[in-house]
C-alpha cells in the first residue's frame, strides 16, 4: 500500500511558484543577498501580521531565542523557568548562556507549562519565565505574565510552533515583551531552509537585538558587545513574504482539518485523546498530536496501512543525556506521561480530503 505524505510542501510551492521564482530572480539580479531590501519588507509584514511593533528576522528559531535571552542579560548563575516537554533548543539556549533551566510540569490537557506550578519554582536566582506554545496553541500567557509581574521577572514566549495562533485578542508573538518563532520548513509558516524571527514591544530591546544579530555591531566595524551571526538571508525573507500572503487561508484549512479529525475520533473516547484547545484561543496546528497507549504498536499498524506518524517529543528534555544531572531534580509526572503516549498524525493545509479519509479510516480500524 502506498504511503501518504506526513507533510507535503510541493502543492504549496506549486501554488506560489511564479511569485516565489520572480522574487528570487529579483534578488539574483540586484545581488543584495544579506540584509537586502526584502529583509526589511518581510520584517514589516511579520510585525503587521502579529500586531507586534518590532520584528527582526533571524537565521533560525534557536538563534531567535538565544538573542532574546542575550538581550535580557541572562548569564551564568541565573535560572530560567521553562518546560521539559519541548524541542531541545528551548533549554539549550539557556545552558549556552551558562544559566540553569528549571523545569515545571505541564498542564495534562494542553501540554503547555502549568502556570499553577510556576510560583513554587521561583527562587532568588530566577530571572525569566519561558513558556512554550506547544503544537500551535499559545500558553496561558495572562496567568504567566501576572506571575512574572508580581515577581519582577521577564517573559519570553517560545513561539516556534505557534506562529499564527491567537490568544484571546492577540496573536502569538505579541503576548509578551519578547517572543521568538521558527520558520523551519515544517512549521506553520516555513521558509526554504532554517529561519526564525524575534518580536518585541520594546524599542530598546529591538535596537539591542538588532546589534546582537550582527556580532554586537553598533555601526560598521564598531562592536560594543558580543553577539552572533544571526541574520536571515534575503532570499529566505522573500519566500516568507510571499508565503505569508497565503498564510491566513492555510491557518483556516489547518483548523478545518483538525476539527474533522476531532469529529471522526469522538467514537474512540477512552482509546485515543484528541487535542484540546481552550476557549478563546485559536491553534496554529503545527501538529495534530493525540495520546494513545501502546504507541509503537499503533505507529507500526498505521504504517502498514500507508499512514505515517511522528512523535513530538518522546524524551523529555531533563531525560536527555546532556542533562543527566537534572534527571532526578525535577518531578514531572504529566510530562513523562505525555512523552510516552504522544503521537502526531499528518497535518498540513494541502492535506487532501481523500488522504485525510485514509488517515481517519486507518486510525479507526487500528483502535476498533
C-alpha positions in Angstrom: 0.0 0.0 0.0 1.4 3.4 -0.9 2.4 5.8 1.9 0.6 9.1 2.1 2.9 12.1 2.9 3.2 13.1 6.6 4.0 16.6 5.3 3.9 17.7 1.6 5.1 21.2 0.8 5.0 20.7 -3.0 1.4 21.8 -3.5 2.1 25.0 -1.6 5.1 25.7 -3.8 3.1 24.9 -7.0 0.5 27.5 -5.9 3.1 30.2 -5.3 5.7 29.1 -7.9 5.5 32.1 -10.2 5.6 34.7 -7.4 8.5 33.0 -5.5 10.6 32.4 -8.6 10.1 36.1 -9.6 11.1 37.2 -6.1 14.3 35.0 -6.2 15.2 36.2 -9.7 14.9 39.8 -8.5 17.4 39.1 -5.7 19.7 37.3 -8.0 19.6 40.4 -10.2 20.3 43.0 -7.5 22.8 40.8 -5.6 22.0 42.0 -2.1 21.9 38.5 -0.6 22.4 39.7 3.0 20.2 42.3 4.6 18.7 43.3 1.2 15.5 45.3 0.9 13.4 42.2 1.1 14.5 41.7 4.7 13.0 45.0 5.8 9.9 44.2 3.8 9.5 40.8 5.4 10.0 42.2 8.9 7.4 44.8 8.4 4.9 42.3 7.1 5.5 39.9 10.0 5.2 42.7 12.6 1.9 43.8 11.0 0.6 40.3 10.9 1.3 39.7 14.6 0.5 43.2 15.8 3.9 43.5 17.4 5.6 46.8 17.0 9.0 45.3 16.2 10.3 42.3 14.4 13.8 41.1 13.4 14.3 38.0 11.2 16.9 35.6 12.4 18.9 32.7 11.0 16.9 30.1 13.0 14.3 29.8 15.7 17.1 28.8 18.0 19.1 31.9 17.3 16.0 34.0 17.8 15.6 32.5 21.3 19.3 32.9 22.0 19.3 36.6 21.0 16.2 37.2 23.1 17.9 35.8 26.2 21.1 37.7 25.5 19.2 40.9 25.2 17.7 40.3 28.6 21.1 39.7 30.1 20.7 36.1 31.1 24.1 35.0 32.4 25.8 32.2 34.5 24.1 31.7 37.8 20.7 32.8 36.6 17.7 30.4 36.5 15.1 30.3 33.7 11.8 28.6 34.3 10.5 26.6 31.3 9.0 23.2 30.3 10.8 19.9 29.6 8.1 18.9 27.1 9.5 20.7 24.1 12.2 20.6 21.5 15.8 20.6 22.9 16.5 24.1 21.8 14.2 25.6 24.4 16.7 24.5 27.2 19.8 24.6 25.1 19.8 28.4 24.7 19.5 28.7 28.5 22.5 26.5 29.0 24.6 28.1 26.3 24.5 31.3 28.3 25.6 29.5 31.4 22.2 29.7 33.1 20.2 26.8 34.6 16.9 25.6 33.2 14.3 25.0 35.8 11.6 22.7 34.6 8.0 22.9 35.6 5.4 20.2 34.7 2.8 20.7 32.0 -1.0 21.0 32.1 -2.1 17.5 31.1 -4.9 18.9 28.9 -3.0 21.5 26.8 0.6 20.1 27.2 1.8 23.6 27.8 3.5 24.7 31.0 1.2 24.7 34.0 1.0 28.2 35.5 -0.2 27.0 38.8 3.2 25.3 39.4 5.4 28.2 38.4 5.5 30.3 41.6 6.8 27.4 43.7 9.8 27.1 41.3 10.8 30.8 41.7 14.0 31.5 43.6 16.3 34.5 44.1 18.1 33.3 41.0 15.1 33.3 38.8 15.3 35.9 36.0 12.9 34.7 33.3 9.9 32.5 32.6 10.0 31.0 29.1 6.7 29.2 28.2 6.5 27.2 25.0 3.3 27.4 22.9 3.4 23.8 22.0 1.8 22.2 18.9 0.3 25.6 17.9 -1.7 26.6 21.0 -0.4 29.6 22.9 0.4 29.0 26.5 -1.7 30.6 29.3 0.0 34.0 28.9 -2.3 36.1 31.1 -1.5 33.9 34.1 2.2 33.7 33.3 2.5 37.4 32.7 0.7 38.1 36.0 3.2 35.9 37.9 6.1 37.5 36.2 4.9 41.0 37.0 4.3 40.0 40.7 7.9 38.7 41.0 9.6 41.3 38.7 10.6 38.7 36.1 10.8 38.8 32.3 8.8 36.6 30.0 9.8 35.2 26.6 7.3 33.2 24.6 8.9 30.3 22.7 6.5 30.5 19.8 8.4 28.2 17.5 5.2 26.2 16.8 2.5 28.7 17.3 3.1 31.5 14.8 -0.4 32.3 13.5 -2.1 31.2 16.7 -4.4 33.5 18.6 -4.5 34.1 22.4 -7.8 35.9 23.1 -7.4 39.2 21.2 -3.7 38.9 20.3 -1.6 36.7 18.1 1.2 34.6 19.2 4.5 36.6 19.2 2.6 39.6 20.6 1.7 38.3 24.1 4.9 39.1 26.0 7.7 41.7 25.9 9.8 39.4 23.7 8.8 36.4 21.6 10.7 34.1 19.2 9.5 31.9 16.4 10.9 29.5 13.9 10.4 29.3 10.1 11.9 25.8 9.7 10.1 24.4 6.6 7.8 22.1 8.6 6.5 25.0 10.8 3.1 26.6 10.1 4.9 29.4 8.3 8.1 28.0 6.9 10.9 29.2 4.6 13.0 27.0 2.4 15.8 26.4 4.9 16.5 27.4 8.5 15.0 30.7 9.7 13.3 32.4 12.5 12.3 35.8 14.0 12.2 37.6 17.3 9.5 40.1 18.2 9.3 42.7 20.9 7.1 45.5 22.1 10.0 47.5 23.4 12.1 49.7 21.1 15.1 49.5 23.4 15.2 45.7 23.1 14.6 45.9 19.3 17.7 48.1 18.9 19.8 45.9 21.2 18.8 42.7 19.4 19.5 44.4 16.1 23.1 44.8 17.2 23.3 41.3 18.7 22.1 39.8 15.4 25.2 41.2 13.7 28.1 40.4 16.0 27.2 43.1 18.6 27.9 45.7 15.9 26.6 49.2 16.7 27.9 50.6 13.4 30.1 49.1 10.7 33.2 47.6 12.3 32.3 49.1 15.7 31.4 46.3 18.2 30.1 47.3 21.6 29.2 43.8 22.8 29.4 40.1 22.0 26.8 39.0 19.5 26.2 36.3 16.9 25.9 36.0 13.2 22.1 35.6 13.3 20.9 37.3 10.1 18.3 35.6 7.9 19.3 35.8 4.2 17.4 37.9 1.7 16.1 35.0 -0.4 14.5 33.3 2.7 12.8 36.6 3.6 11.4 36.9 0.1 10.0 33.4 0.4 8.4 34.1 3.7 6.8 37.4 2.5 5.1 35.5 -0.4 4.0 32.6 1.8 2.6 35.0 4.3 0.1 36.2 1.8 -1.4 32.6 1.6 -1.0 32.0 5.3 -4.5 33.1 6.5 -6.0 30.6 4.1 -3.6 27.9 5.4 -4.5 28.6 9.0 -8.2 28.2 8.2 -7.5 24.9 6.4 -5.4 23.6 9.3 -8.3 24.4 11.7 -10.8 22.7 9.4 -8.6 19.6 9.2 -8.2 19.4 12.9 -11.9 19.8 13.5 -12.6 17.0 11.0 -10.1 14.7 12.9 -11.7 15.6 16.2 -15.2 14.8 15.0 -14.1 11.5 13.5 -12.3 10.4 16.6 -15.1 11.1 19.0 -16.1 7.5 19.0 -12.7 6.5 20.2 -13.1 8.1 23.7 -11.0 6.1 26.2 -8.7 4.8 23.4 -7.4 8.0 21.9 -7.2 11.5 23.4 -7.7 14.3 20.8 -6.1 17.8 21.2 -7.9 20.3 23.4 -7.9 24.0 22.5 -9.0 26.3 25.3 -12.0 28.7 24.7 -10.9 32.0 23.2 -7.8 30.5 21.7 -7.1 29.5 18.1 -4.3 27.0 17.5 -1.9 27.3 14.5 -2.0 23.4 14.5 1.7 23.0 13.9 1.0 19.3 14.8 -2.1 17.3 15.3 -1.0 15.3 18.3 -3.0 12.6 20.0 -2.4 10.4 23.0 -2.6 6.6 22.7 -1.5 3.6 24.7 1.0 1.2 23.1 2.2 3.9 20.8 4.9 2.0 19.0 2.4 -0.8 18.1 -0.1 1.8 17.0 2.5 3.5 14.7 3.6 0.2 13.1 0.0 -0.7 12.3 -0.7 2.7 10.8 2.4 2.4 8.7 1.2 -0.9 7.4 -1.9 0.9 6.2 0.2 3.6 4.5 -0.2 6.2 7.2 3.0 7.8 8.5 3.3 9.3 12.1 5.8 11.2 14.1 6.5 11.6 17.8 7.0 15.1 19.3 8.6 14.6 21.8 9.5 11.1 23.0 12.2 12.1 25.5 11.6 15.0 27.9 14.5 17.4 28.0 15.5 16.6 31.6 16.0 13.0 30.5 18.4 13.9 27.7 21.9 12.6 28.3 23.4 16.1 28.5 21.0 16.9 31.3 21.5 13.7 33.3 22.4 15.8 36.3 18.9 17.3 36.3 17.0 14.0 35.7 16.2 13.4 39.4 15.9 17.0 40.4 12.5 17.6 38.8 9.3 15.6 39.4 7.3 16.0 36.2 4.7 13.2 36.1 2.5 14.7 33.5 5.4 15.4 31.2 6.5 11.8 31.5 3.0 10.5 30.7 2.6 12.7 27.6 6.0 11.9 26.3 5.2 8.2 26.5 1.9 8.4 24.7 2.0 11.4 22.2 2.0 10.7 18.5 1.3 13.1 15.6 -0.8 12.4 12.5 -0.5 14.1 9.1 -1.4 17.8 9.4 -0.7 20.5 6.7 -3.0 22.8 4.8 -2.9 21.0 1.5 -3.7 17.6 3.0 -6.4 16.4 0.6 -9.8 15.1 2.0 -9.0 11.8 0.4 -5.8 11.4 2.2 -7.3 12.6 5.5 -10.0 10.0 5.0 -7.3 7.3 4.7 -5.8 8.5 8.0 -9.1 8.5 9.8 -10.1 5.1 8.4 -6.7 3.6 9.4 -6.9 5.0 13.0 -10.4 3.8 13.5 -9.6 0.4 12.2 -6.5 0.0 14.4 -8.3 1.1 17.5 -11.6 -0.6 16.9 
